[in-house]
């Protein structure tokens, strides 16, 4: 492990934070916390914490000794001084006299002793930091430390590798009991420079930020050197089918199996978003002949269970062309996972006091020999964090298995961690957004209505994919929205198929399609050339058919219904002079929407349209607007608001109409007009 300390960067941190009134102790504490947090082999997603013992002066000029310790909700890689709240040290130290302290009481005492009442809640490992007398204390779940200790002889191996300066503590649940055990161990070994927590992680201490950081890197490097004995080895691998299906082929099948009905009468499901990983390490792990043994032990460090559940589900290697067989075997594996999870809960809950609230039984990680792993979550962000942790797990287990045999904490300890009272207290506190877990594809995604619609769907919780012909524009639009942008020519079936493959590869499937790509060609119908008319049909009709057909096939595989939305335009029912080349394919698109409503209603798929009129394009320059109003002989403002309500219709209004149709689970084959009122365009 490289030591990234730099005197120059340390000085820069001191100078930068001095400008914010932060003293040197906290400035350097922030600096090395970021050094640790920026390295995923040391720290991942909340898996670690740091502290410094310093003092603050209160309003009366009194100096108070405090512990500045990592607060919950902050990422070590990007932490700032407010992420290291100050807690009065003396009352924390007095707690050592107690024999026991519940987690709730501990958190309450930590919060009531904060210097700033608005601070985040200090880490659950705060007392351990307080009880170690060193000024700087660093804690990580470094991969190498876990590979070394997650084995039956882990305690002995750690003692051998680290020597007497790093005592090893047997596994104890994080919280007051662990803090007391660490204090006791430290007092028996006053010269120690760190602590190994069996099957959990590693601590290092020092008089300065640099000393504690240097020691962390040294200790992790020692562990890496020991694990180097396994370098060059490969785990025995299974024989895979000669032709494998792809991850994007099986992902919609998986999403369907992972979905949980919330209200079948309403067609509502708890949907999963997937995140696929297939790094060389992940492949070696999932293709290992002993996968069923080493993957079914438990997490590499206890707090991973909150993200991954204790165990992943193992699915069969999918053979190309035999997706039905895969679907059957995957269903059996997932059903068994759910049943086993419920038994695990009952088994341990029977002994729990007080009794726990059961969590859902959907797996969070799926391992697929030949294809890699899938992180599973209610949102893309959750799925990505879970996939990161599953990748870390694969890496740690590989290194352990190459030099020994992986073993983790007992199932009872896994249950205590997963059903930890502080986690249980969070249940039911937040309600999911209405479109959470749904993956929405918006075509013409870089245009004014496309972008507004995507933003509105995202606000309701959907994951967004933009398709657009313009590669640069779609990239920029996707970036500004935090969406996936895919270049796609909707008139080309191969391009559409490739674009949907990118969607299933990224998120696992699709639930909402907004067919919005279109363009307005003009010409008197008796004089317009065939090429223009056909070009318009290709985009405005066949473009809609191509993307809808592809989306419906994914929806049918998922078997959880779906939402088809069409931007139809008032031209479909209220044609304007010389707009035949545009209005005719739009009228066909209206019929297309109705046909999908008829043919796929029984599958729970709704098909609806929006007829909008006079939406100002974001592409129009002021000069173009002026030229247009001159030609019309009416001001732009009067033209745009020339409707029954006298109100200009904006792209956001169209977007809201699409969202309301996406939420309406009992409306299909309908058209919603968004035109400020135009009786000639009313459907009859
Ligand atoms: Zn820890």
Boltz pocket constraint, residues with backbone or C-beta under 6 A from the ligand:
constraints:
  - pocket:
      binder: B
      contacts: [[A, 47], [A, 48], [A, 125], [A, 139], [A, 140], [A, 141], [A, 174], [A, 200], [A, 201]]
      max_distance: 6.0
